[in-house]
Amino acid sequence: MCLYKGGDSAMINGIIDFIIFYNHFVLFYLFALNAIYTFVLFLSFWGLFIHLRRNKFGSYDDILNSDLVPPISILVPCYNEDKTIVDNVKALSNLQYNEFEIIVVNDGSKDNSMQVLIEHFQLVKIDMIFERKLETQKIHGLYLSKSLDNIIVVDKDNGGKADALNAGINIANYPLVTSIDADSVLERNSLLKVVRPFIEDPERVVAAGGIVRISNGCKIKDGLISDIGLSKNRISVLQTVEYLRAFLTGRVGWSVVNGLLIVSGAFGIYRKDIMLDIGGYRTDTIGEDMEVIIHIHHMLRNKKQKYRIEFIPDPVCWTQGPLDLKSLRNQRIRWHRGLADSLIIHRKMLFNYKFGLLGFLVVPYYWIYELIGPAIEFTGYIVVVLSLLLGIVNIEFFILFFFVAVLYGIFISVGAIMLEEYSFRKYERMSDFLKLVLYSIIENFGFRQMITWWRFRAFFGYKYKQNRWGKVERHKVSDIN
């Protein structure tokens, strides 16, 4: 007895043909992705080699004592950061740098952030005239400190991180502005290192960013990192591996070809005049750190102006990573929606000959592999496994898929750890190094797929220009080891 009519049989065959096609498509997609990863990895090796070689000529003491070092305005957006803001400002006040000011922008915090700042730094409200070149939410007051002569605190209505940064740019007195997240800690010489490109090529360099590392597991004393180590929290260690891979095998490589599309909001430095030219940070997107860099590319390419956006792998910013899966999920969903905002806003750059390598390689990579990629990868896992169980594909194809999808991912992650060991060796203990290698393997069996699932959800739940800070749980240093 026939269970299917002719039409049903044809439909079943069509579904099987589509599944086989999709399997091969996903395999080709992963091969292409890994080819790009390999290309960028080699660029990263070259970029780190050039960086380390350049550092042999000219010490940072020379930069510190030079009259050519431009003063910097440090912007610290603050929203519900009463647990970390004091340590952050203390650390910033101890930075090695000739001339800088710290502008803390309290963006309508609902906790005790403003009160904590007033009490710890003996703030006094003042009348100060400034030019409001960028529109922001209402500012209620400006405060100076009796204990620190280079700190300004801005108290304003809530408008989001981008609005807070724009308020800081309006207040800034210096030609360079840098944004530091309120839960982050800079190493003492970080500013000296990240400003170097502006000294060496002041006409072309318009922005620069430093590497961001996970502070969980490190010891912090008086707002400074006193001992570098790995956290006992597994989620934190997995993030440490992620950050090393993203920065050392990603941003270093793209920077070599002037293809950097993001400078981390936790540690980026910009020319103030360029920020004013683009109208500051957009307030209608949650991906303001990426959007502002793409905007700068977009504007200067249209003007046919020669410029550089640099990534410096040495100046380190240490930031708290989420300690639980819920917080990590919210962070990654927010990041992915910010990515979508930035790419859609500047969609005219995609395959546009005016933008050269940016238009034909970098921007398409972010569209195909960073934005849409999680949907392709996640459905690919499901389809390949089902195909194996149903006998549609053979075990040889499944092993090939496993090698491309998982084992090569291990290669890239271990490569990032090797780059860290080759270049900076921040993790001096052999036990920490071995732990990083172990976790660079472990992350490919469950953790990576979980991140892909969250990004997949963010892709299909995306709403254009959905703007909000979001609730981020901060912890005292003693609670994150």
KARA-V641287 format. One line per field, one symbol per residue. psi: psi as a letter, one per 40 degrees, with the letter a starting at -180 (. if undefined). burial: + if it has 16 or more other C-alpha atoms within 10 Angstrom, else -. A space follows every 50 residues. Layout:
psi=???
burial=???
This chain:
psi=hhdiiddddddddddddddddddddddddddddddddddddddddddddd ddddedhhieddddeieehiihhhhghhhffededdddddddeeihidhi ihhhhhgfieafddddddddefihhihhhihgdhhiihhdiiiiiddhef hhhhhiiheidddddddddddheidhiihhieeihiideddddeeddddd gdddheiiiiihiheheihhhfeihdhhiiiehdddddddddddddddec ddddddfffhehhhedgihihddddddeeahhefiefddddddddddddd ddefhhihhihhedhhhhihiieidddddddddddddddddddddfdeeh fhddebdddedddddddddddddddddddddddddddddeediidddddd ddddddddddddddddddddddddfdgdhddddddddddddddegddddd dddddddddeehhhfhhidihhhiiideee.
burial=------------------++-+++-++-+++-++--++-++-+++-++-- +-----------++----+++++++++++++++++++++++++-++++-+ +++++++++---++-+++--+-+-+--------+-++-+--++++----- ++++++++++++++++++++++++-+++++++++++++++++++++++-- -+--++++++++++++++++--+++--++++---++++++++++++++++ ++++++++++++++++++++++-++----+++++++++++++++++++-+ +-----+++++++++++++++++----+++++++++++++++++----++ +---+-++++-++++++-+++++++++++++-++--+-----+----+-- +--+++++++-++++++-++--+---+----++--++-+++-++----++ ++++++-++--+--+-+------++-+--++
